[in-house]
Each structure stands twice: as structure tokens, then as C-alpha cells.
Amino acid sequence: MKIMVVEDDPHILLGLQEVLKSDGFDVASCNRGDQALAVFSKHRPALVVLDVMLPGLSGYDVCKQLRAKKVTTPILMLTAKGQEIDKVVGLDLGADDYVTKPFGVRELLARIHALLRRGQGTAAEPQSLEAEFKIGAATINPKTFQLHRGKTTEELTAKEIRLLQYFHAHAGDVLSRDRLLNEVWGLNYLGTTRTLDQVIVQLRKKLGDNGDEPKHLLTVHGVGYKLIA
């Protein structure tokens, strides 16, 4: 299984290559953002480890371009920044997870394995999950990764699609944060529930839900969320 690493720091890149190879992965590498898409097209990796700060093109832009091409390959972003807004931007553009530098090798590998297992599970899901469905005035199309609301079209990430599908299948039920993380991010996800909360904020915007008084994705304080379709 091949993993692509996009990282401009030579010491970090070398370390990642050694760690991944010792764990049994093949590694394709790239040290510039503006070369990342060409390297991706050549190697078609199973997962991309993508640094945010890159020469030529930022990791955010690389992520955005990959998702615009309907690439569903898991993307794990590396960021040296600790600010919440930087993580929100990455998730909103289609990243599946992120690790903040400096990070531990065991944590990185655990996140990679969790994303790969989740990706394999998604590939085996039934065709019925490709069917369009509605939430309020919005129509969600899993085939095109788009949400249509009136004349507005919003691009959705793989995680956002899966989360909306799960909410729609359990409309009216109160779903705990842990349950949603297990179902959408996987049982071995090591992140915090804050990741889920950030994605919910972005989904409310795309659904046209008022941030102060949402009508569809409701917060159930102390528990999680429920969907009123």
C-alpha cells in the first residue's frame, strides 16, 4: 500500500519516509505544493499526508484541488499551528484528519491506519448510499459530493457526506458525539469531539441553518446532536 507524503522540511520528510517504510508502506514523496497533483496522479496513493505550509502552493490549496477533482483518497494534514481556525479550514476543504506538529510516531501511524480502515469500509458500502436525499430545503447528492439549496451549490467532503447520510438515516434520534465519531471517523479515531463540532458548524452553514438557532442540526447539550429533516 502506497502513501504519499507532501512535506518541504527535509528532516521531517526523511523521518516520515523511514517511519512509514518500517511500518510496511511504500512511500511517494513531494516537497512542493505545486508539484503535488502531478505526483498524486502518477502514484495514486491510498492516503496523502499533507503539510499545510508548502512552497508553490499551500496544503490547503492542494487539498481543495484534489477534492475538486472528486478524489476521495483520505487526506491527513500536518500543521505546526495550534489555532482552531487553521484546523477548521483544513476540514472544511476536505481533509479527513489533522496532526499538529510536533507529533508522536505512534499517534501518526494510528491515525493513518484508522483512516485507511475507514476508507476500505466506505468502498464496500452499498450502492443505496449513492441515492440523493433531502434535509430541509437542501438536496444532497453523494455521487457528485454536492449540496443544492435553491440556486446555491455547496461542495461537500467525504466526511460531510457520510455524516449527513448517518443523520438522515437516524432523523429525530439523539446521537451522541462518541457514536457519530465511531460511525463516521472509525472506532480507532484518536482525535477529540471538537473535530466533530467543527464539521457540524460547517454543515450548518452549507444547509443554510442559522448559527444561533439552527432548525435542522440541533445540539443536544451534554449528549450530542439530532437531525430534524
PyMOL commands that set and color helices and strands:
alter all, ss='L'
color gray80, all
select helices_A, chain A and resi 10-22+33-43+59-68+84-93+105-123+127-130+158-169+177-184+193-207
alter helices_A, ss='H'
color red, helices_A
select strands_A, chain A and resi 2-6+26-30+47-51+75-79+97-100+133-135+138-141+146-149+152-155+175-176+217-220+224-227
alter strands_A, ss='S'
color yellow, strands_A
deselect
rebuild
show_as cartoon
